[in-house]
Amino acid sequence: MRSTRYLLSFKTRRNLIGYLFVLPALIFFVVFVLLPLGLSVYLSFFRTDMFFSEMEFIKFANYTRVFHDKLYWTSVRNILVYTVMAVPLNVAFSLLLAALVNSKLKGVKVFRVLYYLPSVTSAVAASTVWLWLMNPGYGLLNTMLDAVGLPSATWLSHSSSALFSVTLVTVWQGVGANMVIFLAALQNMPAQVYEAARIDGANKFTIFFRMTLPLIAPTMFFILTMTLIGAFQLYDQVYVLTSGGPANSTMTPVYLIWQNSFGTNAGPQAGYAAAQSFVLFVMIMAVTIVVRRLDRDNTK
């Protein structure tokens, strides 16, 4: 009986220690995730500003306004086009870089660091540099095009190319982090499987497409999910590079929500911005569920 009581008390102390270690992260999650989410849903039923000076309960009027707001759905269309461009490019280039640096060649660690550096650079700082590089008058990119006899590009100053230019910047900055994840997956591949394939006469392309890709499929779906979520939350690069222009061609839902809360449309728009953010949350959740379902179907 005494040993049983001691065992129970030991388990209790062990659980308490575990809860103490988890408590800071749990407090952070509640304060900075759950409470803002609950407050956002609550505010979406009111007409108010960010200081809650006047709060008028308007039921579902903000949501009705969202579904009739052409600018909001223009931003949704823009983010869908951006996602179609950015996500495949990000996943493909990060996998390609991971395959290139997955070797024991001398100096390969230098290239790993160089490829990863953009990911640890501030998005605002990196976007500011790209804003100079893409300047139509004195930018380095157009200077290089002129040097080889090619016409100058409009980059960020024309609605037909602005979103693609933003995509280039975000892909450049995002591939490094995904490369590291892919590299970890490639380095954990069983060596005996590759040796058996080489003995059977399989070439590098066959090994990569028939063996490597299926084995790292869970990692790829994880990166795909996180990249999709990040794509729908695009804000920093748009804020610095284009401010949603020209002609709303790079307007995104998050940037529009910021405008309604703190920017040019600020005023009694906080409730409306909260409704916009909740609609965006539902869209991101739906996309995440679809990707997770595809992941489960692929692993069966």
Backbone as CSV, one residue per row, in Angstrom:
resi,resn,N_x,N_y,N_z,CA_x,CA_y,CA_z,C_x,C_y,C_z
1,MET,0.831,-1.206,0.000,0.000,0.000,0.000,0.863,1.253,0.000
2,ARG,1.954,1.232,0.816,2.829,2.386,0.895,3.506,2.647,-0.449
3,SER,3.939,1.553,-1.136,4.601,1.735,-2.427,3.626,2.285,-3.464
4,THR,2.351,1.856,-3.397,1.359,2.364,-4.337,1.133,3.853,-4.144
5,ARG,1.033,4.268,-2.863,0.860,5.687,-2.583,2.074,6.485,-3.058
6,TYR,3.261,5.933,-2.824,4.471,6.631,-3.275,4.502,6.756,-4.782
7,LEU,4.056,5.665,-5.493,4.027,5.695,-6.949,3.051,6.745,-7.453
8,LEU,1.873,6.823,-6.808,0.882,7.815,-7.222,1.394,9.226,-6.978
9,SER,2.008,9.447,-5.848,2.530,10.777,-5.555,3.671,11.137,-6.515
10,PHE,4.469,10.148,-6.892,5.538,10.400,-7.855,4.948,10.792,-9.211
11,LYS,3.904,10.096,-9.637,3.257,10.447,-10.899,2.656,11.840,-10.833
12,THR,2.063,12.158,-9.692,1.478,13.488,-9.547,2.540,14.574,-9.640
13,ARG,3.658,14.372,-8.943,4.738,15.361,-9.009,5.296,15.473,-10.429
14,ARG,5.428,14.340,-11.093,5.934,14.360,-12.463,4.989,15.127,-13.377
15,ASN,3.679,14.909,-13.230,2.703,15.625,-14.055,2.720,17.122,-13.767
16,LEU,2.850,17.468,-12.483,2.894,18.885,-12.127,4.107,19.572,-12.740
17,ILE,5.248,18.890,-12.723,6.454,19.459,-13.343,6.233,19.653,-14.844
18,GLY,5.596,18.657,-15.475,5.295,18.789,-16.899,4.371,19.954,-17.184
19,TYR,3.336,20.115,-16.348,2.412,21.239,-16.532,3.130,22.579,-16.344
20,LEU,4.074,22.642,-15.421,4.813,23.878,-15.196,5.649,24.241,-16.427
21,PHE,6.239,23.242,-17.075,7.014,23.506,-18.289,6.107,23.955,-19.440
22,VAL,4.909,23.410,-19.495,3.981,23.737,-20.586,3.284,25.074,-20.329
23,LEU,3.189,25.481,-19.069,2.395,26.648,-18.692,2.785,27.924,-19.438
24,PRO,4.072,28.293,-19.586,4.385,29.538,-20.327,3.865,29.525,-21.759
25,ALA,4.048,28.395,-22.460,3.548,28.310,-23.834,2.021,28.361,-23.859
26,LEU,1.384,27.735,-22.868,-0.078,27.746,-22.802,-0.603,29.158,-22.547
27,ILE,0.052,29.890,-21.639,-0.346,31.274,-21.374,-0.168,32.129,-22.626
28,PHE,0.954,31.948,-23.308,1.198,32.685,-24.555,0.107,32.386,-25.575
29,PHE,-0.268,31.112,-25.717,-1.287,30.716,-26.688,-2.635,31.340,-26.337
30,VAL,-2.992,31.317,-25.057,-4.285,31.861,-24.645,-4.328,33.373,-24.847
31,VAL,-3.248,34.074,-24.423,-3.245,35.535,-24.448,-3.131,36.082,-25.869
32,PHE,-2.285,35.443,-26.699,-1.988,36.008,-28.010,-2.686,35.296,-29.169
33,VAL,-3.403,34.203,-28.901,-4.123,33.506,-29.964,-5.611,33.390,-29.639
34,LEU,-5.940,32.721,-28.554,-7.350,32.477,-28.250,-8.109,33.762,-27.926
35,LEU,-7.544,34.598,-27.057,-8.241,35.839,-26.695,-8.420,36.779,-27.888
36,PRO,-7.375,37.031,-28.723,-7.614,37.862,-29.914,-8.626,37.250,-30.872
37,LEU,-8.615,35.918,-31.006,-9.585,35.278,-31.881,-11.002,35.470,-31.350
38,GLY,-11.187,35.249,-30.056,-12.509,35.449,-29.477,-12.957,36.897,-29.553
39,LEU,-12.043,37.838,-29.291,-12.372,39.255,-29.380,-12.715,39.655,-30.808
40,SER,-12.006,39.081,-31.781,-12.286,39.378,-33.189,-13.690,38.916,-33.571
41,VAL,-14.054,37.722,-33.163,-15.401,37.227,-33.458,-16.448,38.112,-32.774
42,TYR,-16.182,38.525,-31.538,-17.124,39.378,-30.795,-17.296,40.732,-31.481
43,LEU,-16.170,41.344,-31.893,-16.238,42.661,-32.521,-16.904,42.621,-33.886
44,SER,-16.882,41.462,-34.536,-17.453,41.380,-35.878,-18.956,41.620,-35.907
45,PHE,-19.594,41.631,-34.742,-21.033,41.887,-34.672,-21.342,43.332,-34.270
46,PHE,-20.296,44.195,-34.265,-20.483,45.579,-33.840,-19.927,46.532,-34.879
47,ARG,-20.440,47.758,-34.858,-19.826,48.866,-35.586,-19.041,49.671,-34.567
48,THR,-17.722,49.659,-34.662,-16.875,50.299,-33.667,-15.520,50.614,-34.270
49,ASP,-14.729,51.414,-33.543,-13.356,51.684,-33.954,-12.408,50.883,-33.064
50,MET,-11.102,51.087,-33.261,-10.122,50.305,-32.515,-10.059,50.683,-31.039
51,PHE,-10.647,51.833,-30.672,-10.626,52.273,-29.282,-11.949,51.992,-28.573
52,PHE,-12.885,51.339,-29.272,-14.184,50.959,-28.712,-14.926,52.166,-28.128
53,SER,-14.743,53.328,-28.753,-15.404,54.526,-28.246,-16.914,54.438,-28.406
54,GLU,-17.360,53.862,-29.498,-18.785,53.638,-29.719,-18.959,52.220,-30.239
55,MET,-19.866,51.491,-29.617,-20.118,50.117,-30.035,-21.614,49.945,-30.293
56,GLU,-21.915,49.753,-31.558,-23.307,49.574,-31.969,-23.502,48.140,-32.460
57,PHE,-24.367,47.408,-31.797,-24.622,46.023,-32.167,-25.432,45.983,-33.460
58,ILE,-24.855,45.387,-34.512,-25.508,45.379,-35.827,-25.709,43.951,-36.349
59,LYS,-25.624,42.979,-35.457,-25.862,41.567,-35.802,-24.910,41.130,-36.919
60,PHE,-25.456,40.647,-38.035,-24.633,40.084,-39.108,-24.398,41.074,-40.249
61,ALA,-24.582,42.362,-39.983,-24.450,43.353,-41.057,-23.029,43.400,-41.612
62,ASN,-22.023,43.234,-40.745,-20.638,43.254,-41.232,-20.360,42.097,-42.176
63,TYR,-20.900,40.923,-41.861,-20.687,39.769,-42.734,-21.428,39.938,-44.054
64,THR,-22.623,40.514,-43.986,-23.349,40.804,-45.229,-22.567,41.781,-46.088
65,ARG,-21.955,42.757,-45.440,-21.150,43.734,-46.171,-19.929,43.078,-46.795
66,VAL,-19.309,42.121,-46.091,-18.146,41.417,-46.642,-18.508,40.722,-47.942
67,PHE,-19.625,40.025,-47.944,-19.994,39.245,-49.122,-20.465,40.118,-50.284
68,HIS,-20.676,41.410,-50.044,-21.038,42.330,-51.124,-19.920,43.316,-51.427
69,ASP,-18.770,43.157,-50.780,-17.645,44.075,-50.953,-16.787,43.610,-52.128
70,LYS,-16.848,44.339,-53.238,-16.092,43.950,-54.428,-14.586,44.022,-54.186
71,LEU,-14.150,45.001,-53.407,-12.714,45.136,-53.152,-12.189,43.951,-52.353
72,TYR,-12.982,43.474,-51.400,-12.537,42.330,-50.609,-12.388,41.095,-51.499
73,TRP,-13.333,40.878,-52.374,-13.254,39.696,-53.237,-12.218,39.864,-54.336
74,THR,-11.901,41.125,-54.676,-10.745,41.357,-55.543,-9.462,40.943,-54.843
75,SER,-9.367,41.257,-53.549,-8.194,40.846,-52.777,-8.122,39.323,-52.651
76,VAL,-9.276,38.678,-52.513,-9.286,37.214,-52.448,-8.830,36.618,-53.782
77,ARG,-9.299,37.202,-54.878,-8.852,36.724,-56.194,-7.358,36.908,-56.352
78,ASN,-6.843,38.058,-55.915,-5.402,38.303,-56.007,-4.613,37.277,-55.199
79,ILE,-5.089,36.975,-54.001,-4.339,36.041,-53.160,-4.420,34.628,-53.714
80,LEU,-5.501,34.286,-54.389,-5.590,32.971,-55.022,-4.616,32.871,-56.190
81,VAL,-4.540,33.937,-56.999,-3.579,33.955,-58.108,-2.155,33.891,-57.567
82,TYR,-1.899,34.664,-56.518,-0.579,34.633,-55.887,-0.251,33.238,-55.364
83,THR,-1.218,32.588,-54.734,-0.993,31.252,-54.185,-0.654,30.252,-55.280
84,VAL,-1.376,30.333,-56.401,-1.120,29.427,-57.524,0.295,29.612,-58.065
85,MET,0.797,30.850,-58.028,2.156,31.101,-58.507,3.204,30.778,-57.444
86,ALA,2.999,31.249,-56.226,4.049,31.213,-55.215,4.250,29.838,-54.605
87,VAL,3.174,29.130,-54.302,3.308,27.865,-53.574,4.062,26.815,-54.392
88,PRO,3.673,26.541,-55.652,4.464,25.551,-56.422,5.918,25.969,-56.605
89,LEU,6.158,27.267,-56.866,7.535,27.723,-57.039,8.330,27.545,-55.747
90,ASN,7.727,27.885,-54.631,8.411,27.756,-53.351,8.764,26.308,-53.056
91,VAL,7.800,25.403,-53.205,8.038,23.995,-52.909,9.062,23.405,-53.873
92,ALA,8.931,23.718,-55.164,9.833,23.147,-56.162,11.267,23.629,-55.960
93,PHE,11.461,24.942,-55.769,12.807,25.464,-55.613,13.439,25.027,-54.295
94,SER,12.649,24.965,-53.235,13.216,24.525,-51.954,13.636,23.064,-52.024
95,LEU,12.857,22.225,-52.716,13.238,20.824,-52.886,14.475,20.700,-53.770
96,LEU,14.543,21.499,-54.830,15.708,21.473,-55.717,16.967,21.891,-54.964
97,LEU,16.883,22.961,-54.183,18.050,23.407,-53.419,18.460,22.378,-52.381
98,ALA,17.472,21.757,-51.734,17.797,20.722,-50.754,18.516,19.554,-51.403
99,ALA,18.068,19.161,-52.603,18.738,18.069,-53.304,20.166,18.456,-53.705
100,LEU,20.359,19.735,-54.063,21.686,20.182,-54.481,22.676,20.221,-53.315
101,VAL,22.212,20.633,-52.143,23.120,20.767,-50.996,23.153,19.502,-50.141
102,ASN,22.425,18.482,-50.568,22.445,17.210,-49.837,23.612,16.365,-50.327
103,SER,24.787,16.827,-50.068,25.993,16.116,-50.505,27.099,16.378,-49.493
104,LYS,28.181,15.659,-49.641,29.330,15.807,-48.754,30.493,16.505,-49.442
105,LEU,30.180,17.294,-50.469,31.223,18.019,-51.167,31.812,19.102,-50.275
106,LYS,33.056,19.412,-50.501,33.732,20.437,-49.729,33.119,21.805,-50.029
107,GLY,32.783,22.529,-48.996,32.212,23.865,-49.152,30.713,23.897,-49.301
108,VAL,30.046,22.744,-49.225,28.599,22.727,-49.415,27.883,23.444,-48.277
109,LYS,28.490,23.481,-47.087,27.857,24.162,-45.951,27.756,25.664,-46.199
110,VAL,28.687,26.207,-46.960,28.624,27.634,-47.283,27.382,27.930,-48.116
111,PHE,27.090,27.061,-49.071,25.915,27.258,-49.906,24.623,27.067,-49.092
112,ARG,24.636,26.155,-48.136,23.459,25.998,-47.276,23.169,27.282,-46.527
113,VAL,24.227,27.910,-46.016,24.050,29.167,-45.279,23.564,30.276,-46.213
114,LEU,24.152,30.362,-47.397,23.764,31.408,-48.339,22.312,31.261,-48.775
115,TYR,21.875,30.034,-49.020,20.486,29.819,-49.435,19.511,30.100,-48.297
116,TYR,19.967,29.915,-47.061,19.076,30.092,-45.916,19.017,31.538,-45.432
117,LEU,20.017,32.337,-45.745,20.097,33.706,-45.240,18.849,34.551,-45.530
118,PRO,18.265,34.513,-46.732,17.065,35.337,-46.951,15.925,35.039,-45.995
119,SER,15.832,33.808,-45.501,14.729,33.444,-44.613,14.849,34.090,-43.242
120,VAL,16.062,34.415,-42.824,16.254,35.035,-41.510,16.371,36.553,-41.626
121,THR,16.239,37.074,-42.832,16.259,38.506,-43.042,14.873,39.082,-42.808
122,SER,14.808,40.245,-42.220,13.529,40.913,-42.003,12.801,41.104,-43.331
123,ALA,11.519,40.770,-43.356,10.736,40.916,-44.586,10.673,42.368,-45.030
124,VAL,10.596,43.280,-44.081,10.544,44.705,-44.425,11.873,45.162,-45.017
125,ALA,12.983,44.757,-44.390,14.303,45.153,-44.900,14.562,44.569,-46.287
126,ALA,14.250,43.275,-46.446,14.467,42.637,-47.745,13.586,43.266,-48.824
127,SER,12.344,43.566,-48.479,11.438,44.173,-49.457,11.899,45.577,-49.842
128,THR,12.468,46.308,-48.888,12.989,47.637,-49.194,14.139,47.564,-50.192
129,VAL,15.016,46.581,-50.010,16.112,46.390,-50.964,15.569,46.047,-52.345
130,TRP,14.583,45.145,-52.388,13.987,44.782,-53.672,13.246,45.960,-54.303
131,LEU,12.722,46.850,-53.488,12.066,48.043,-54.028,13.055,48.899,-54.793
132,TRP,14.283,48.985,-54.294,15.329,49.705,-55.019,15.760,48.936,-56.269
133,LEU,15.910,47.633,-56.138,16.356,46.832,-57.280,15.368,46.889,-58.437
134,MET,14.073,46.982,-58.117,13.032,46.965,-59.143,12.598,48.353,-59.578
135,ASN,13.277,49.377,-59.100,12.919,50.730,-59.514,13.022,50.862,-61.031
136,PRO,11.978,51.367,-61.700,12.002,51.416,-63.177,13.043,52.383,-63.726
137,GLY,13.485,53.373,-62.933,14.429,54.362,-63.450,15.873,54.006,-63.208
138,TYR,16.224,53.680,-61.960,17.627,53.428,-61.625,17.851,52.061,-60.989
139,GLY,16.873,51.174,-61.043,17.009,49.859,-60.436,18.041,48.994,-61.124
140,LEU,18.687,48.137,-60.332,19.751,47.281,-60.870,19.205,46.287,-61.883
141,LEU,17.994,45.775,-61.680,17.448,44.771,-62.600,17.257,45.350,-64.001
142,ASN,16.681,46.539,-64.101,16.508,47.153,-65.415,17.841,47.577,-66.015
143,THR,18.788,47.965,-65.170,20.122,48.295,-65.672,20.774,47.073,-66.315
144,MET,20.602,45.912,-65.692,21.149,44.686,-66.252,20.441,44.319,-67.554
145,LEU,19.128,44.522,-67.610,18.389,44.235,-68.849,18.843,45.147,-69.979
146,ASP,19.034,46.419,-69.661,19.511,47.357,-70.679,20.914,46.992,-71.164
147,ALA,21.744,46.474,-70.266,23.121,46.143,-70.630,23.189,45.021,-71.656
148,VAL,22.203,44.111,-71.636,22.213,42.987,-72.589,21.244,43.222,-73.744
149,GLY,20.723,44.454,-73.853,19.880,44.801,-74.986,18.428,44.394,-74.865
150,LEU,17.964,44.057,-73.668,16.567,43.688,-73.459,15.777,44.887,-72.969
151,PRO,14.478,44.938,-73.276,13.669,46.088,-72.830,13.493,46.085,-71.314
152,SER,13.376,47.263,-70.755,13.177,47.390,-69.320,11.812,46.851,-68.928
153,ALA,11.726,46.277,-67.738,10.470,45.734,-67.225,9.815,46.745,-66.291
154,THR,8.497,46.678,-66.203,7.765,47.601,-65.336,7.797,47.157,-63.879
155,TRP,7.998,45.873,-63.636,8.085,45.301,-62.303,6.895,45.685,-61.444
156,LEU,7.053,46.666,-60.560,6.023,47.002,-59.575,5.121,48.147,-60.009
157,SER,5.395,48.764,-61.139,4.668,49.964,-61.534,3.512,49.703,-62.490
158,HIS,3.273,48.446,-62.833,2.166,48.117,-63.749,1.358,46.973,-63.154
159,SER,0.052,47.048,-63.310,-0.825,46.051,-62.696,-0.624,44.656,-63.262
160,SER,-0.113,44.553,-64.491,0.061,43.239,-65.104,1.280,42.497,-64.575
161,SER,2.230,43.210,-63.978,3.464,42.578,-63.516,3.708,42.728,-62.014
162,ALA,2.928,43.554,-61.348,3.199,43.841,-59.941,3.053,42.605,-59.065
163,LEU,1.978,41.843,-59.256,1.755,40.672,-58.412,2.825,39.617,-58.653
164,PHE,3.243,39.452,-59.891,4.308,38.496,-60.185,5.621,38.942,-59.549
165,SER,5.889,40.245,-59.532,7.108,40.757,-58.907,7.094,40.514,-57.404
166,VAL,5.940,40.716,-56.783,5.808,40.414,-55.353,6.044,38.930,-55.106
167,THR,5.544,38.099,-56.009,5.735,36.653,-55.883,7.213,36.289,-55.919
168,LEU,7.966,36.910,-56.809,9.404,36.642,-56.890,10.103,36.957,-55.570
169,VAL,9.730,38.068,-54.953,10.366,38.465,-53.693,10.034,37.474,-52.587
170,THR,8.768,37.092,-52.485,8.365,36.182,-51.410,8.951,34.785,-51.599
171,VAL,9.030,34.319,-52.846,9.635,33.009,-53.103,11.116,33.052,-52.763
172,TRP,11.809,34.117,-53.178,13.235,34.271,-52.855,13.461,34.214,-51.356
173,GLN,12.572,34.828,-50.591,12.769,34.870,-49.153,12.284,33.619,-48.442
174,GLY,11.405,32.840,-49.053,10.807,31.707,-48.357,11.429,30.351,-48.622
175,VAL,12.193,30.209,-49.699,12.690,28.875,-50.047,13.727,28.363,-49.052
176,GLY,14.456,29.245,-48.396,15.522,28.809,-47.501,15.017,27.980,-46.339
177,ALA,13.956,28.449,-45.691,13.419,27.711,-44.542,12.886,26.352,-44.965
178,ASN,12.172,26.296,-46.077,11.657,25.009,-46.559,12.785,24.105,-47.028
179,MET,13.856,24.686,-47.555,15.013,23.894,-47.962,15.591,23.129,-46.775
180,VAL,15.666,23.784,-45.620,16.210,23.132,-44.431,15.351,21.946,-44.023
181,ILE,14.038,22.092,-44.106,13.138,20.989,-43.745,13.289,19.837,-44.732
182,PHE,13.328,20.158,-46.019,13.536,19.113,-47.022,14.886,18.439,-46.837
183,LEU,15.904,19.217,-46.514,17.241,18.661,-46.327,17.263,17.674,-45.166
184,ALA,16.566,18.012,-44.084,16.488,17.087,-42.956,15.804,15.786,-43.353
185,ALA,14.755,15.882,-44.178,14.063,14.676,-44.631,14.958,13.838,-45.542
186,LEU,15.700,14.486,-46.433,16.578,13.754,-47.349,17.718,13.069,-46.603
187,GLN,18.237,13.723,-45.577,19.349,13.131,-44.845,18.912,11.985,-43.937
188,ASN,17.617,11.859,-43.690,17.100,10.742,-42.895,16.606,9.573,-43.748
189,MET,16.844,9.652,-45.051,16.435,8.562,-45.936,17.314,7.339,-45.688
190,PRO,16.747,6.141,-45.711,17.547,4.921,-45.485,18.538,4.684,-46.620
191,ALA,19.816,4.581,-46.288,20.864,4.423,-47.301,20.762,3.085,-48.024
192,GLN,20.295,2.043,-47.324,20.245,0.725,-47.955,19.251,0.666,-49.110
193,VAL,18.203,1.510,-49.038,17.228,1.541,-50.136,17.878,2.068,-51.403
194,TYR,18.678,3.121,-51.266,19.368,3.670,-52.433,20.418,2.694,-52.969
195,GLU,21.098,2.014,-52.093,22.094,1.044,-52.538,21.444,-0.086,-53.321
196,ALA,20.288,-0.567,-52.849,19.582,-1.623,-53.576,19.122,-1.136,-54.944
197,ALA,18.660,0.125,-55.027,18.211,0.671,-56.311,19.373,0.802,-57.291
198,ARG,20.528,1.238,-56.803,21.685,1.365,-57.692,22.149,0.000,-58.182
199,ILE,22.090,-0.994,-57.320,22.464,-2.350,-57.732,21.526,-2.858,-58.817
200,ASP,20.240,-2.487,-58.723,19.258,-2.897,-59.735,19.367,-2.089,-61.019
201,GLY,20.254,-1.105,-61.053,20.478,-0.355,-62.281,19.660,0.908,-62.416
202,ALA,19.015,1.394,-61.353,18.208,2.613,-61.429,19.117,3.836,-61.534
203,ASN,18.760,4.775,-62.414,19.541,5.998,-62.541,19.054,7.033,-61.530
204,LYS,19.698,8.203,-61.527,19.400,9.224,-60.524,17.971,9.753,-60.643
205,PHE,17.498,9.931,-61.892,16.146,10.455,-62.069,15.098,9.445,-61.604
206,THR,15.318,8.182,-61.901,14.386,7.146,-61.448,14.364,7.060,-59.931
207,ILE,15.535,7.132,-59.321,15.607,7.075,-57.854,14.881,8.268,-57.237
208,PHE,15.066,9.442,-57.845,14.464,10.642,-57.263,12.942,10.610,-57.372
209,PHE,12.428,10.290,-58.570,10.980,10.372,-58.776,10.242,9.133,-58.291
210,ARG,10.880,7.988,-58.295,10.198,6.755,-57.892,10.420,6.396,-56.426
211,MET,11.479,6.938,-55.822,11.791,6.556,-54.443,11.808,7.750,-53.493
212,THR,12.590,8.766,-53.858,12.755,9.890,-52.940,11.446,10.638,-52.713
213,LEU,10.763,11.011,-53.798,9.525,11.775,-53.654,8.457,11.034,-52.852
214,PRO,8.202,9.739,-53.134,7.205,9.049,-52.296,7.599,8.957,-50.830
215,LEU,8.900,8.798,-50.545,9.327,8.646,-49.161,9.268,9.956,-48.371
216,ILE,9.429,11.089,-49.059,9.362,12.370,-48.354,7.997,13.037,-48.541
217,ALA,7.005,12.276,-48.978,5.666,12.843,-49.194,5.092,13.490,-47.936
218,PRO,5.211,12.868,-46.738,4.692,13.555,-45.539,5.342,14.916,-45.304
219,THR,6.656,15.004,-45.518,7.341,16.286,-45.374,6.851,17.284,-46.405
220,MET,6.631,16.829,-47.619,6.169,17.725,-48.667,4.777,18.259,-48.356
221,PHE,3.885,17.408,-47.836,2.542,17.867,-47.497,2.583,18.851,-46.325
222,PHE,3.499,18.634,-45.393,3.650,19.583,-44.291,4.085,20.949,-44.818
223,ILE,5.101,20.960,-45.682,5.580,22.218,-46.256,4.500,22.853,-47.108
224,LEU,3.764,22.048,-47.854,2.680,22.571,-48.683,1.622,23.249,-47.817
225,THR,1.267,22.618,-46.704,0.258,23.192,-45.811,0.724,24.521,-45.232
226,MET,1.948,24.548,-44.708,2.457,25.770,-44.095,2.652,26.881,-45.130
227,THR,3.067,26.523,-46.336,3.256,27.528,-47.379,1.924,28.095,-47.840
228,LEU,0.900,27.249,-47.922,-0.438,27.732,-48.275,-0.965,28.712,-47.236
229,ILE,-0.813,28.359,-45.969,-1.279,29.246,-44.906,-0.527,30.576,-44.966
230,GLY,0.788,30.506,-45.164,1.571,31.729,-45.265,1.185,32.575,-46.474
231,ALA,0.817,31.918,-47.577,0.427,32.655,-48.782,-0.842,33.464,-48.544
232,PHE,-1.813,32.892,-47.851,-3.058,33.602,-47.585,-2.857,34.751,-46.601
233,GLN,-1.744,34.750,-45.869,-1.471,35.804,-44.895,-0.472,36.839,-45.416
234,LEU,-0.284,36.907,-46.716,0.681,37.842,-47.307,0.353,39.286,-46.916
235,TYR,1.337,39.970,-46.363,1.121,41.362,-45.948,2.394,42.209,-46.063
236,ASP,3.499,41.772,-45.436,4.696,42.609,-45.310,5.203,43.102,-46.660
237,GLN,5.372,42.164,-47.602,5.941,42.534,-48.901,5.010,43.484,-49.658
238,VAL,3.706,43.252,-49.553,2.747,44.141,-50.223,2.794,45.535,-49.612
239,TYR,2.892,45.603,-48.293,2.937,46.901,-47.608,4.129,47.729,-48.074
240,VAL,5.293,47.093,-48.210,6.509,47.834,-48.561,6.597,48.075,-50.063
241,LEU,6.277,47.081,-50.865,6.539,47.154,-52.295,5.481,47.923,-53.072
242,THR,4.208,47.691,-52.781,3.155,48.225,-53.653,2.031,48.939,-52.929
243,SER,1.880,48.725,-51.624,0.743,49.284,-50.867,-0.591,48.888,-51.489
244,GLY,-0.640,47.692,-52.041,-1.879,47.191,-52.624,-2.105,47.573,-54.066
245,GLY,-1.309,48.462,-54.622,-1.483,48.910,-56.002,-0.556,48.184,-56.946
246,PRO,-0.487,48.641,-58.165,-1.340,49.687,-58.761,-2.731,49.159,-59.124
247,ALA,-3.727,50.004,-58.961,-5.125,49.678,-59.280,-5.603,48.437,-58.539
248,ASN,-5.171,48.290,-57.279,-5.576,47.168,-56.414,-5.143,45.800,-56.953
249,SER,-4.142,45.787,-57.828,-3.722,44.519,-58.422,-2.953,43.645,-57.448
250,THR,-2.426,44.233,-56.373,-1.733,43.442,-55.356,-2.416,43.546,-53.994
251,MET,-3.638,44.037,-53.976,-4.386,44.108,-52.720,-4.650,42.694,-52.202
252,THR,-4.330,42.455,-50.941,-4.554,41.149,-50.319,-5.519,41.305,-49.150
253,PRO,-6.174,40.217,-48.726,-7.123,40.333,-47.609,-6.509,40.889,-46.333
254,VAL,-5.292,40.452,-45.987,-4.681,40.930,-44.749,-4.342,42.414,-44.858
255,TYR,-3.842,42.840,-46.006,-3.545,44.263,-46.168,-4.816,45.100,-46.120
256,LEU,-5.896,44.603,-46.690,-7.174,45.315,-46.648,-7.711,45.380,-45.220
257,ILE,-7.550,44.299,-44.475,-7.960,44.294,-43.065,-7.160,45.336,-42.288
258,TRP,-5.858,45.442,-42.559,-5.033,46.459,-41.900,-5.502,47.858,-42.264
259,GLN,-5.837,48.077,-43.524,-6.314,49.394,-43.932,-7.584,49.780,-43.178
260,ASN,-8.502,48.821,-43.032,-9.748,49.119,-42.342,-9.551,49.312,-40.846
261,SER,-8.502,48.716,-40.292,-8.262,48.822,-38.850,-7.385,50.007,-38.479
262,PHE,-6.267,50.196,-39.214,-5.274,51.202,-38.826,-4.904,52.162,-39.953
263,GLY,-5.200,51.803,-41.188,-4.693,52.564,-42.320,-5.629,53.643,-42.806
264,THR,-5.691,53.781,-44.128,-6.428,54.887,-44.747,-7.932,54.798,-44.523
265,ASN,-8.462,53.600,-44.292,-9.904,53.452,-44.079,-10.269,53.415,-42.607
266,ALA,-9.292,53.705,-41.725,-9.545,53.587,-40.287,-10.663,54.537,-39.864
267,GLY,-11.362,54.152,-38.822,-12.531,54.869,-38.332,-13.405,53.838,-37.630
268,PRO,-14.702,53.933,-37.771,-15.571,52.902,-37.173,-15.604,51.629,-38.017
269,GLN,-14.414,51.106,-38.368,-14.298,49.966,-39.273,-13.713,48.733,-38.585
270,ALA,-13.461,48.817,-37.277,-12.819,47.691,-36.603,-13.702,46.447,-36.637
271,GLY,-14.998,46.617,-36.444,-15.908,45.480,-36.505,-15.954,44.867,-37.888
272,TYR,-15.949,45.720,-38.898,-15.948,45.215,-40.267,-14.650,44.488,-40.585
273,ALA,-13.520,45.040,-40.126,-12.230,44.367,-40.318,-12.208,43.016,-39.599
274,ALA,-12.827,42.946,-38.419,-12.902,41.672,-37.698,-13.714,40.648,-38.480
275,ALA,-14.799,41.084,-39.096,-15.592,40.170,-39.925,-14.786,39.694,-41.126
276,GLN,-14.033,40.600,-41.748,-13.174,40.208,-42.869,-12.131,39.183,-42.429
277,SER,-11.539,39.403,-41.265,-10.513,38.480,-40.782,-11.103,37.114,-40.462
278,PHE,-12.322,37.074,-39.954,-12.926,35.782,-39.642,-13.284,35.020,-40.921
279,VAL,-13.740,35.729,-41.936,-14.005,35.080,-43.230,-12.707,34.519,-43.808
280,LEU,-11.611,35.279,-43.688,-10.311,34.785,-44.141,-9.885,33.566,-43.337
281,PHE,-10.127,33.583,-42.039,-9.805,32.444,-41.183,-10.542,31.187,-41.650
282,VAL,-11.808,31.336,-41.999,-12.594,30.181,-42.472,-12.021,29.656,-43.785
283,MET,-11.617,30.553,-44.679,-11.037,30.117,-45.949,-9.730,29.370,-45.728
284,ILE,-8.874,29.890,-44.843,-7.605,29.213,-44.557,-7.857,27.854,-43.927
285,MET,-8.817,27.784,-43.021,-9.152,26.509,-42.384,-9.645,25.496,-43.406
286,ALA,-10.475,25.946,-44.356,-10.991,25.043,-45.381,-9.854,24.498,-46.253
287,VAL,-8.936,25.382,-46.648,-7.802,24.937,-47.460,-6.936,23.948,-46.693
288,THR,-6.713,24.224,-45.408,-5.896,23.340,-44.579,-6.540,21.964,-44.449
289,ILE,-7.853,21.921,-44.267,-8.558,20.643,-44.135,-8.458,19.841,-45.427
290,VAL,-8.578,20.527,-46.569,-8.476,19.824,-47.853,-7.085,19.230,-48.028
291,VAL,-6.049,20.001,-47.699,-4.678,19.502,-47.840,-4.432,18.337,-46.898
292,ARG,-4.918,18.433,-45.666,-4.741,17.341,-44.709,-5.471,16.091,-45.171
293,ARG,-6.652,16.263,-45.759,-7.377,15.092,-46.288,-6.594,14.432,-47.422
294,LEU,-6.018,15.255,-48.299,-5.189,14.693,-49.366,-3.972,13.983,-48.798
295,ASP,-3.408,14.519,-47.722,-2.266,13.896,-47.083,-2.628,12.521,-46.526
296,ARG,-3.778,12.435,-45.859,-4.206,11.138,-45.320,-4.476,10.141,-46.435
297,ASP,-5.113,10.601,-47.523,-5.375,9.694,-48.634,-4.088,9.221,-49.279
298,ASN,-3.049,10.087,-49.298,-1.788,9.720,-49.921,-1.009,8.712,-49.076
299,THR,-1.152,8.808,-47.746,-0.375,7.924,-46.867,-1.050,6.575,-46.630
300,LYS,-2.264,6.399,-47.097,-2.928,5.101,-46.894,-2.342,4.030,-47.807
